[in-house]
Amino acid sequence: MGLQKKLQTFRDDEALGVTKPLTEALLNGTETRFDKVMTSDNYRIASVLHPKFKLAFLPVEDHIQCKELLLSYVERVHRELHPPVMAAASASASSLGNTDAGDDENDLYSFLRKSHQSQSENSVSDQVCNSI
């Protein structure tokens, strides 16, 4: 992006009229070569997460879209790393041979579901928004 901006300033400079075809060719070549990278969601997420760049490399009108992209990515990763609590609780209950997993009074591990549910009520997207 930095190279493209510098080439655009050279292209727009009237004093350098002789180099205009070279500048145009370089701009077209960089756009052709790096177009897929520059429009990639993974590239944008990686750049936003880098402490040096954050949102500074983006035009102001793209900030909200990129924040939403980052939030959806973080939520997707969170869901992958932390599967739903009920599935994990029923899996652990069945592995222990507990036949009354649905009955909270007889379930020795029912406190685990309740504490995990209260922790998961805080949305991951709220936590990420507050840190940006």
N, C-alpha and C positions, 0 to 999 in steps of 0.2 A: 504494500500500500504506500509505503514511503517512496519507493522508486517511482511508482505511478504518479504520485503527487509532484515530485520533482520534474519528471518528464513533461507533465502537463504545464508546469510553469515555463519550461523551456519552449514548449510548443506555442504558448500564448505570448511569448516575448517577441515583439516585432523586430528587434535588433538582430536576432539570430535567425533570420529568414532562410539562410543557406542550410541550416541544420534541420529545418522543418520536416523534410521527408524522412530523415533518419529517426527523428523523434517520433513521428507517426508510426514508423515501422516497429520501433521498440515498444511503444505503447500497445500496438495491436498484438505483438508477439507475447508480451507479458499477460495481456488479457486472455489470449488463446491458451497459453500454457497454464495459467493459475486460476482460470475461471471456476473450475470444479472445486478447488481448494477454498477459494474466497467465498463461495456460496455454501460451503459445507457447514452443517450444524455442529459437527464435531470440532471443526476449526474455530468456530465462534465461541463455543463453550470453553475450549482450551484457552483461548485468548482472554476471555472474560475472567477465568479463574487465575490467570497469571497475575501476580501482584504488580508487575510493572505496567501492564496494559489496562487491565480492568475494562472499563467501557470507553476509554480515551481514544481507541482506534476507530470507533464507530461514529457515523454521523448521528447527531442528536435525535433525529427522527427514528432511528433504529434502536434506541436504548430500551424502550418498553418491550418491544418484541424480543430482544435478546434476553432481557430479564425473565420474561415468561418462558422462553426456551430453556434457560438455566434452571428455573424452578421445576419445570416438568421433568428435566433430566435428573435432578436431585431426588424428586419424588419417585421416579422409576427405579433409581438405584436403591433408594431406601426400601421400596417394596420387594426388590430382589434380595436384599440382605436380611430383611426382617419380614418373614412370611406372616400371614395373619395369625393372631394369637390362638384363635379357636382351633385351627388345624394343628398347630404345634401342641396344644394342650391335649387334644384328643389322641394325637399320635403317642405322646408320652404316657397317657393313661392306658392306651391299648397295649403298649409295650410292657407295662407293669402288670398287666392282667387284671386291671380294674374293670369290672363289668358295669358299675354304677357311675360312670364318668359324668353323666348329665345331672346327677343328684348332688347339689352343692353341700347338703348336710353330711352326706356320707363320703364325699370326695375330699381326701386329705389335702389335695393340691389345689383346691378351689381358690385359695388366696392368691395364687400365681395369676390366674386369669383376671381377677379383679385389679391387681396392681398393674398388670400390663395394659389393661384397658384404660385405666386412668392416665397412664403415661402416653398412650397412643392418641389420646384425645387432643393433645397439643399437636397441631398440624406441622409437618416438616416444612411446608412452604412458608408458614408464619415465621419459623425459626430462620430460614434462609433469607427471607425478605428483610428481617430485622438486622441481619449481619451485613447486607449489601448497603 
